[in-house]
Amino acid sequence: MRRHLRGLLPVVLAALWGAGVYVLHSQGHLRALDRAESAITDFRTVLRGVRAPPDLVTIVEIDDRVVGQLGQYPLPRRDLARIVDAIARLKPKAIGLDILLLDKGSDAGDAALAEALGAAPTAIAAAAVFPQHSQSIPVQKDQPLGALPSAERFLWPLKQFAERASVGVVNVTTDQSGVPRAIPMLFRTDDGIAMSFPLRIASLATGIEPAIEPNRLVLGRLTIPTDADHALPVSFYGPRGTIRTISAASLLAGEPPAAAIANRVVVVGAAVAGGGDFFPTPFEPLMPGVEVIATAITGLLAGDVVWHGRSIQIADGIVCILLPAMIVGLLAWRRSTVGIIAAAGVVLLWMSATLLATSSGVWLSAAVPLAATAPPVLLFGVIQLWWGRQRAHYFAMKSQVLGQFQAPSIQRWLAADPNFLAEPVRQNAAVLFIDLSGFTSLSETMGPDRIRELLNEFHGIIDQDVVKYRGTITGFLGDGAMVLFGLPQPAPDDAIRAIDCAATLSTSTSEWLSGLPMPIASRLGYKLGAHFGTIVASRLGGTSHRHITATGDTVNVANRLMEVAAGHRVEICVSDELLRAAGDDVALSKSGSLTGPIRTQVRGRSGSLGIWLWSARAQASDNSRPA
């Protein structure tokens, strides 16, 4: 009985882990999984191949050809009016103008375009502006539409155009790589709800106002499933031009057949090289934004959309629980090749099901089930290996040796989170550099053994003082070192500890140098530079070796401040930003001479920088740090 319970325990734990991963991701955490999901989705889309879109939409591109003919971009309003008039004469169901008409043009041109917009059912574009270039989707479960995107402000077309045409918001939602993944169908404004541009055009084309229901929109006899925030997932039919596309120049010349326009939705948009309205897609790196919008309109009119509603999300949750439990159960049941083959068969079956679902228009998650499955399976395998004493002892010894080559704080974080800094992180930190002066010339005249002893002593002093002030040595740079205060986790007193460490290092190094034989001490000096600001903490290196460090302008400035210190013949040079971050009560203001602020140029950097100079050798200055 006990043996059966022991075998059931890892299965239960795997299922609980899977449930936890699903819940955390559904609540907006574990955003890193979205990147993996995007990559997998692109792979599955390309594997599915190009699909012929329903023949409902035609794109009229304002491309390089028409710009070359008309000689100006953006096109004058009078020329836009000619394009809209040419389309309207061919009797389309609706016209969508995917161009922001925000600024006033010539009176005659604006009047002509306003007149043209009234010749057929037409929608024009507005745009939502979100804080920090990202959509804010607050969770307000007590409101039926509480999860709609809430913009900071909206860019509406001029009133004279909005009075002659319907208006829709043209924004799309992209992933981290810029690929459009969804189009919000509704937006919350200060005085109500605004429709998206694709939904507005679909409503004009069908003559039906959409009904808004939880997790779906109803457009006549069509039921359109949406995400919880009423966003429509985008599934591309193929590369650029898969949806019928004609040039505005051809339209003005009367070349396209009337059948390409008549009784269809026509979307007009820019596709000018260098115009900026392009997006990467699974099929190619650049697709005009107008074709992204046309893809969404086609899906709305044909009901040809990706199913990713509540029922699909529940299915994802069930997979996240059952998949890790089944694989761990198979490995625990048959600890042999048979069990491994059976577990692999379950994984292949699940992967095949997701591919089949994608071909059928159902978007089953892949990254979240993988994240729910991989850790418990790997952990179970590690535990199985641990039961073998020899291999467990081998890995323990190997880990102990390798740990000596990484800072203790980094070791602890990597032990707690192996994915620590797997993705770069931007944060504030204090950066300190220390370097010996004259060491290179000294090393030319001394033997390698004595040089190694000097370096070992100096590095030991640095290590002792840095550990005392809870800093992180990211690397010993020959006769110097780079130290971070704010890694692995930023703290409110990072700047204070950096300055205190600089003062202590100066004292320790001076004492060490004074204890060296005079022929050596007379040829050596030291300098320190410190700065505070934004860094990018990340893992750098190749496939065989990686190290954790920081990069960015803050690091470069801190390094250059050592040169400034040497140029002014002082021991320490710190930036005004660092002292301001630390406050008044710092060690440098209590001993030696602290002079500043001084505006100076830093090599390799435009503009000047406020600095403070500190020296234990100089007499106390009347200058003091301002409150």
Stockholm file with secondary structure:
# STOCKHOLM 1.0

chainA/1-627         MRRHLRGLLPVVLAALWGAGVYVLHSQGHLRALDRAESAITDFRTVLRGVRAPPDLVTIVEIDDRVVGQLGQYPLPRRDLARIVDAIARLKPKAIGLDILLLDKGSDAGDAALAEALGAAPTAIAAAAVFPQHSQSIPVQKDQPLGALPSAERFLWPLKQFAERASVGVVNVTTDQSGVPRAIPMLFRTDDGIAMSFPLRIASLATGIEPAIEPNRLVLGRLTIPTDADHALPVSFYGPRGTIRTISAASLLAGEPPAAAIANRVVVVGAAVAGGGDFFPTPFEPLMPGVEVIATAITGLLAGDVVWHGRSIQIADGIVCILLPAMIVGLLAWRRSTVGIIAAAGVVLLWMSATLLATSSGVWLSAAVPLAATAPPVLLFGVIQLWWGRQRAHYFAMKSQVLGQFQAPSIQRWLAADPNFLAEPVRQNAAVLFIDLSGFTSLSETMGPDRIRELLNEFHGIIDQDVVKYRGTITGFLGDGAMVLFGLPQPAPDDAIRAIDCAATLSTSTSEWLSGLPMPIASRLGYKLGAHFGTIVASRLGGTSHRHITATGDTVNVANRLMEVAAGHRVEICVSDELLRAAGDDVALSKSGSLTGPIRTQVRGRSGSLGIWLWSARAQASDNSRPA
#=GR chainA/1-627 SS CHHHHHHHHHHHHHHHHHHHHHHHHHTTCCTHHHHHHHHHHHHHHHHHCCCCCCTTEEEEEECHHHHHHHTCSSCCHHHHHHHHHHHHHTCCSEEEEEEECCSCCCHHHHHHHHHHHTTSCEEEEEEEECGGGSCCCCCCTTSTTTTSCBCSEEECCCHHHHTTSEEEECCCEECTTSCEEEEESEEEETTEEEEBHHHHHHHHHHTCCCEEETTEEEETTEEEECCTTSEEECCCCSSTTSSCEEEHHHHHTTCSCGGGTTTSEEEEEECCTTSSCEECCSSCSCEEHHHHHHHHHHHHHHTCCCBCSHHHHHHHHHHHHHHHHHHHHHHHHCCSHHHHHHHHHHHHHHHHHHHHHHHTTBCCCSHHHHHHHHHHHHHHHHHHHHTSHHHHHHHHHHHHHHHTTSCHHHHHHHHHCTTTTSSCEEEEEEEEEEEEESHHHHHHHSCHHHHHHHHHHHHHHHHHHHHHTTCEEEEECSSEEEEEESCSSCCTTHHHHHHHHHHHHHHHHHHHHHTSCHHHHTTCEEEEEEEEEEEEEEEEECSSCEEEEEESHHHHHHHHHHHHHHHTTCSEEEEHHHHHHHCSCCGGGGSSEEEEEEEEECTTCSSEEEEEEEESSSCCCSCCCCC
#=GC SS_cons         CHHHHHHHHHHHHHHHHHHHHHHHHHTTCCTHHHHHHHHHHHHHHHHHCCCCCCTTEEEEEECHHHHHHHTCSSCCHHHHHHHHHHHHHTCCSEEEEEEECCSCCCHHHHHHHHHHHTTSCEEEEEEEECGGGSCCCCCCTTSTTTTSCBCSEEECCCHHHHTTSEEEECCCEECTTSCEEEEESEEEETTEEEEBHHHHHHHHHHTCCCEEETTEEEETTEEEECCTTSEEECCCCSSTTSSCEEEHHHHHTTCSCGGGTTTSEEEEEECCTTSSCEECCSSCSCEEHHHHHHHHHHHHHHTCCCBCSHHHHHHHHHHHHHHHHHHHHHHHHCCSHHHHHHHHHHHHHHHHHHHHHHHTTBCCCSHHHHHHHHHHHHHHHHHHHHTSHHHHHHHHHHHHHHHTTSCHHHHHHHHHCTTTTSSCEEEEEEEEEEEEESHHHHHHHSCHHHHHHHHHHHHHHHHHHHHHTTCEEEEECSSEEEEEESCSSCCTTHHHHHHHHHHHHHHHHHHHHHTSCHHHHTTCEEEEEEEEEEEEEEEEECSSCEEEEEESHHHHHHHHHHHHHHHTTCSEEEEHHHHHHHCSCCGGGGSSEEEEEEEEECTTCSSEEEEEEEESSSCCCSCCCCC
//
